[in-house]
């Protein structure tokens, strides 16, 4: 059940991430890497709060929040950097990040961030 809740929360946060990403990229003229990290930070904060409360039934905690941001930031930054260095599609980069964070992010958060 955690995986389903994780993905429902992730769907909302993906919309937030992508909206901020494209706004930062095309309206603010930031690089793909920076746009991805900014979009991610907004979405990840919401994701952490909702997963804490509704998925893992745990109180919001600074250490867990930092661990969550660390894991998800490394994923977001690494994927964006690879795609930017190869001049690949921004849209494909977002899809790749989304799929990676669904699988890797779930297991890393379940077994490290929210481990009881």
N, C-alpha and C positions, 0 to 999 in steps of 0.2 A: 504493500500500500504506500510506503514511503516514496517509491519510485514514481508512482502516479501523481501524488501530491507534489513532489519535487518538480515534475514536468509541467503541471498546471501552473504552479507559481512561476516556473521558468518561461512559460509562454507569455505571460504578462510582462515579465522583465525583459524578454527578448524584444517585444514591441517598443518598450522604453529605450533599450539599448540601441536598436536600429534607428529609431527616430532621432535620438540625440547624435548618433554617429553621422547620419546623412546631413543633418543640420550643421554640425561642426565641420564636416568635409566641404559641403557646397556653399553654405552661407557664410561661414567664418573663415573658410579657406585654410583650415588646419590640415596637417598631413593625415594620411590614413591611420598611421600608428597612434598619433595623439588623439584623433577622433574616436578611435576604438577604445582607448583607455578611458576617456572622459565618459563616453556612453556606458561603458562597463561599470564605472564607479557608481553612477546613479542607479543603474539596474541592480548591481550587486548588493548595494545597501538595502534596497527593497527586498531582494531575494533573501538576504540574511535574516532580516526582521521577520518576514513571513514564514520562512522555513523554521526559524527558532520557535515561533509561537504555534504554528498550525501543523507542522510536519514532525518536528522532534520534541514538541512540548517542553522546551527548555527556556529559561530566562535569557534575555539578551545579556551578553557578557562581552566585555571589551577584548579579552584574550581570544575567545572564539571568533569574534568579529575580525580581528586582525588576522587570524589563521585563515578565515574564509576569504578575506580580501587578498591575502598573499597568494593562495592557491589559484584563485580565479584571475588575479592580475597577471600572474606568470603565464597562464594559458592565453589570455587575451593579447598580451604584449608580444609573446613569442609568435603567435600565428599572424598577427598584424605585421610584424617585422619581416617575417618570411615572405608574405604576399607583397609587401611594399618593395622589398629588395628585388623581387622577381617581376615587378610591375604587372601583377596579376589583377584580375577583376575584384573590385571592392565588394561586389555582391557575393561572389564565390567565397571570398575571405570571411564574410559574415556567416554564411551557411556553414563553412568549415568550423569556425569558432563555435557556432551554436551546437553542431553535432558533437564536437569534442567536449564541450562543457556539459552536455546532457549525460554523456557516458562517464568520462573521467571525473567531471565535477561531482556527479552524484556519489561515486565511490569514495572520492577523497573527502568530501564533506561528511558523509555518513560514518566513515571509519577513522577520521582524524579530527575534524572540526567538532562534530556533535557526538563523538564517542563518549559513552557513559562510563 
